[in-house]
Amino acid sequence: MSKYRTFIFEEIEPCVGLVTLNRQDKLNAINVEMLDDFNQLFASLAGDDAIRVVIITGAGRGFCAGADLNDALTHKDSEALSDPEKYLRLAQERYAALILGLRRIAQPVIAAVNGPAAGGGFALALASDIRIASPEAYFVASFANIGLSGGEMGTSYLLPRLIGLARAAEILYTGRKVNAEEAERMGLVNQVVPRNVLLETALTCARFMTAKGVGALKLTKRVLDQNIDAPSLESAVNLENRNQTIMIFSGEFFKLIKPFFKGGLSGPDNGGSGGE
């Protein structure tokens, strides 16, 4: 039984954790309780090598409708709205921490987008490593539509890196819907599949990943995160060199390359030339 209030978390099969956002009457909108649940989940995953990949999807007809505005309005007289500094600390940074936390966990994340992904839900999909969508899915950077800046919860950082600055600018300025087909064409999602096979498609991808070592997954996520902003090719290669050296001496490398050799192994030089 899930110990979380706003989503269900289960090890759906060995090494794969499934988060099903479960506020169906609100299209799985994010409220304060969901933020707390995610913080608890991230802390649990940080010390859990048994879960190697995480899939996030939504219950019902939506993926995530973003921040629950009704929930926010009930707090209009709260301490958070008493002055800008308190709002920044108690509300804005707290919501943004959801995206930072998702990127900080060692496990790669697959978003199985089964319906609308708006506002913070769009950000949640962007912060995932891989996005698979059903035809019913669509994406909306709805912030400008409600009088806010188009840059929210990492969207101004993540979206241009996925689809380029020109396309990202148009989406953030206009706040228009991007349907699943268009999202696939522009590279926002990796694949669009029928809804009845959405979760199985995400699981198939996860199985390829869980067949790899824990260290391989962790260091690949970290090298992608860091080298997207590497100041130079040399800096990027230095990080790759560090990671590869760690993995070569981790114990898995020589075991896994044995099938490439008929006469056995004599050292790292042989392994490097035959296993890549």
C-alpha positions as CSV (number, residue, x, y, z in Angstrom):
1,M,0.0,0.0,0.0
2,S,1.3,3.4,-0.9
3,K,2.2,5.6,2.0
4,Y,1.7,8.8,0.0
5,R,-1.5,10.9,0.0
6,T,-1.5,12.4,-3.5
7,F,0.0,9.6,-5.6
8,I,0.5,5.9,-5.6
9,F,4.1,4.6,-5.6
10,E,4.8,0.9,-6.3
11,E,7.6,-1.3,-7.5
12,I,5.6,-2.3,-10.6
13,E,8.3,-4.9,-11.5
14,P,11.8,-5.5,-10.2
15,C,13.9,-2.3,-10.2
16,V,11.1,-0.1,-11.7
17,G,9.2,2.3,-9.5
18,L,5.8,3.7,-10.8
19,V,4.5,7.0,-9.5
20,T,0.8,7.4,-10.4
21,L,-0.4,10.9,-9.6
22,N,-3.8,10.4,-8.0
23,R,-5.9,13.6,-7.6
24,Q,-8.2,12.7,-10.5
25,D,-10.9,15.2,-9.6
26,K,-8.3,17.9,-10.0
27,L,-6.6,16.4,-13.1
28,N,-3.8,15.5,-10.8
29,A,-2.9,19.1,-10.0
30,I,0.0,19.8,-7.7
31,N,-0.9,21.0,-4.2
32,V,1.2,21.4,-1.1
33,E,0.6,17.8,0.0
34,M,1.9,16.6,-3.3
35,L,5.1,18.6,-2.9
36,D,5.6,17.1,0.5
37,D,4.9,13.6,-0.9
38,F,7.5,14.1,-3.6
39,N,10.1,15.3,-1.1
40,Q,9.5,12.2,0.9
41,L,9.8,10.0,-2.2
42,F,13.0,11.7,-3.3
43,A,14.6,11.1,0.1
44,S,13.6,7.5,0.0
45,L,14.9,7.0,-3.6
46,A,18.2,8.6,-2.7
47,G,19.2,5.6,-0.5
48,D,17.5,2.9,-2.6
49,D,19.6,1.2,-5.3
50,A,16.8,-1.4,-5.7
51,I,14.8,1.1,-7.7
52,R,16.8,1.9,-10.8
53,V,14.2,3.6,-13.0
54,V,11.2,5.7,-12.1
55,I,8.1,6.1,-14.3
56,I,5.6,8.9,-13.7
57,T,2.1,8.9,-15.1
58,G,-1.3,10.2,-14.1
59,A,-4.5,8.5,-12.9
60,G,-7.6,9.1,-14.9
61,R,-7.7,11.3,-18.0
62,G,-4.9,13.8,-17.1
63,F,-1.2,13.7,-16.5
64,C,-0.9,16.8,-14.4
65,A,-2.8,20.1,-14.7
66,G,-0.1,22.1,-12.9
67,A,-0.5,24.0,-9.6
68,D,-3.9,23.6,-8.0
69,L,-5.1,27.2,-8.2
70,N,-8.0,26.5,-5.9
71,D,-5.6,25.3,-3.3
72,A,-3.5,28.4,-3.8
73,L,-6.5,30.8,-3.5
74,T,-7.5,29.3,-0.1
75,H,-4.1,30.5,1.1
76,K,-4.5,34.1,-0.2
77,D,-4.4,35.5,3.3
78,S,-1.6,33.2,4.4
79,E,1.9,34.2,5.6
80,A,3.3,33.4,2.1
81,L,1.4,36.3,0.6
82,S,2.3,38.8,3.2
83,D,5.4,40.1,1.3
84,P,7.5,39.1,-1.7
85,E,10.4,37.6,0.3
86,K,8.1,35.3,2.2
87,Y,6.3,34.3,-1.0
88,L,9.6,33.5,-2.7
89,R,10.7,31.3,0.2
90,L,7.4,29.7,1.2
91,A,5.8,29.2,-2.1
92,Q,7.8,29.9,-5.3
93,E,11.0,28.1,-4.3
94,R,9.0,25.3,-2.7
95,Y,7.2,24.5,-6.0
96,A,10.4,24.9,-8.0
97,A,12.1,22.4,-5.7
98,L,10.0,19.7,-7.2
99,I,11.8,20.0,-10.5
100,L,15.2,20.3,-8.8
101,G,14.5,17.2,-6.8
102,L,13.5,15.2,-9.8
103,R,16.7,16.0,-11.5
104,R,18.8,15.3,-8.4
105,I,17.7,11.7,-7.9
106,A,20.1,9.2,-9.4
107,Q,17.3,7.2,-11.1
108,P,16.4,8.1,-14.7
109,V,12.8,9.2,-15.0
110,I,10.3,8.3,-17.8
111,A,7.2,10.4,-18.1
112,A,4.3,8.4,-19.5
113,V,2.1,11.3,-20.4
114,N,-1.5,10.1,-20.7
115,G,-3.3,13.4,-21.0
116,P,-3.0,17.2,-20.4
117,A,0.4,18.3,-19.0
118,A,-0.1,22.0,-18.2
119,G,1.9,24.5,-16.2
120,G,3.8,22.6,-13.5
121,G,2.7,19.4,-15.1
122,F,4.5,20.5,-18.3
123,A,7.5,21.2,-16.2
124,L,7.3,17.8,-14.6
125,A,7.4,16.2,-18.1
126,L,10.3,18.4,-19.2
127,A,12.3,17.4,-16.2
128,S,11.9,13.7,-16.9
129,D,14.7,12.0,-18.9
130,I,12.4,10.4,-21.5
131,R,8.8,11.3,-22.5
132,I,6.4,8.9,-24.0
133,A,2.9,10.2,-24.8
134,S,-0.5,8.9,-25.8
135,P,-2.5,10.7,-28.6
136,E,-4.7,12.3,-25.8
137,A,-1.7,14.1,-24.3
138,Y,-1.0,17.8,-24.9
139,F,1.4,20.3,-23.4
140,V,0.7,23.8,-22.3
141,A,3.1,26.4,-20.8
142,S,0.1,28.1,-19.3
143,F,2.0,30.6,-17.1
144,A,1.6,33.6,-19.5
145,N,-2.1,32.8,-19.8
146,I,-2.6,33.6,-16.1
147,G,-0.5,36.7,-15.9
148,L,2.9,35.1,-15.0
149,S,6.2,35.0,-16.8
150,G,6.7,32.1,-19.2
151,G,9.7,31.0,-17.2
152,E,8.5,28.8,-14.3
153,M,9.8,25.6,-12.6
154,G,12.7,25.2,-15.0
155,T,10.7,25.6,-18.3
156,S,13.0,28.4,-19.6
157,Y,16.0,26.2,-19.1
158,L,14.7,22.8,-20.0
159,L,12.4,23.5,-23.0
160,P,15.0,25.3,-25.2
161,R,17.5,22.5,-24.6
162,L,14.9,20.0,-25.9
163,I,13.5,21.7,-28.9
164,G,15.6,24.8,-29.6
165,L,15.2,28.4,-28.6
166,A,13.0,29.6,-31.4
167,R,10.3,26.9,-30.9
168,A,10.6,27.3,-27.1
169,A,10.1,31.0,-27.3
170,E,6.9,30.7,-29.3
171,I,5.4,28.1,-27.0
172,L,6.3,30.1,-23.8
173,Y,5.1,33.5,-25.2
174,T,1.8,32.2,-26.6
175,G,0.8,29.7,-24.0
176,R,-0.8,27.6,-26.7
177,K,-1.4,23.9,-26.7
178,V,1.1,21.5,-28.3
179,N,-0.6,18.2,-29.1
180,A,1.1,14.9,-29.0
181,E,1.8,14.6,-32.7
182,E,3.4,18.0,-32.9
183,A,5.3,17.3,-29.7
184,E,6.8,14.2,-31.3
185,R,7.7,16.0,-34.5
186,M,9.6,18.8,-32.6
187,G,11.4,16.3,-30.3
188,L,9.5,17.3,-27.2
189,V,8.4,13.6,-26.7
190,N,10.3,10.5,-27.8
191,Q,7.4,8.5,-28.9
192,V,3.5,8.6,-29.3
193,V,1.7,5.3,-28.7
194,P,-1.9,4.3,-28.2
195,R,-3.0,4.9,-24.6
196,N,-3.7,1.2,-24.0
197,V,0.0,0.5,-24.5
198,L,1.5,3.6,-23.0
199,L,2.5,2.1,-19.7
200,E,3.8,-1.1,-21.3
201,T,5.9,1.0,-23.8
202,A,7.4,2.9,-20.8
203,L,8.1,-0.4,-19.1
204,T,9.8,-1.8,-22.2
205,C,12.1,1.2,-22.2
206,A,12.7,0.9,-18.5
207,R,13.6,-2.8,-18.9
208,F,16.4,-1.9,-21.3
209,M,17.7,0.5,-18.7
210,T,17.4,-1.8,-15.7
211,A,19.4,-4.4,-17.6
212,K,22.4,-2.0,-17.1
213,G,24.3,-1.6,-13.9
214,V,23.3,0.9,-11.2
215,G,26.5,2.9,-11.7
216,A,26.1,3.1,-15.5
217,L,22.6,4.6,-15.1
218,K,23.6,7.0,-12.4
219,L,26.7,8.3,-14.1
220,T,24.9,8.6,-17.5
221,K,22.2,10.8,-15.9
222,R,24.9,12.9,-14.2
223,V,27.1,13.3,-17.3
224,L,24.0,14.4,-19.4
225,D,23.0,16.9,-16.8
226,Q,26.4,18.4,-16.4
227,N,27.8,18.3,-20.0
228,I,24.7,20.0,-21.5
229,D,26.3,23.2,-20.0
230,A,29.9,22.2,-20.2
231,P,32.1,25.3,-20.8
232,S,34.2,23.4,-23.3
233,L,34.7,20.1,-25.1
234,E,37.7,19.5,-22.9
235,S,35.7,20.0,-19.7
236,A,33.1,17.6,-21.0
237,V,35.7,15.0,-22.0
238,N,37.4,15.3,-18.6
239,L,34.1,14.4,-16.8
240,E,33.6,11.5,-19.2
241,N,37.1,10.3,-18.6
242,R,36.5,10.3,-14.8
243,N,33.2,8.4,-15.1
244,Q,34.7,5.8,-17.5
245,T,37.6,5.2,-15.2
246,I,35.3,4.7,-12.3
247,M,33.2,2.2,-14.3
248,I,36.1,0.2,-15.7
249,F,37.3,-0.5,-12.1
250,S,33.9,-1.1,-10.7
251,G,34.0,-4.8,-11.6
252,E,31.3,-5.0,-14.3
253,F,33.3,-3.9,-17.3
254,F,35.6,-6.9,-17.7
255,K,32.9,-9.3,-16.9
256,L,30.5,-7.8,-19.6
257,I,33.1,-7.6,-22.3
258,K,34.2,-11.3,-22.0
259,P,31.9,-12.4,-24.9
260,F,33.8,-10.1,-27.3
261,F,37.0,-12.1,-26.8
262,K,37.9,-15.7,-27.7
263,G,41.3,-15.8,-26.1
264,G,40.6,-14.1,-22.8
265,L,41.6,-10.7,-21.5
266,S,45.0,-9.3,-20.7
267,G,44.2,-5.8,-19.4
268,P,42.3,-2.6,-19.9
269,D,43.8,-1.9,-23.3
270,N,42.4,-5.0,-24.8
271,G,39.0,-4.4,-23.1
272,G,38.8,-0.8,-24.4
273,S,39.6,-1.8,-28.0
274,G,37.1,-4.6,-28.2
275,G,34.2,-3.6,-26.0
276,E,33.2,-0.2,-27.5
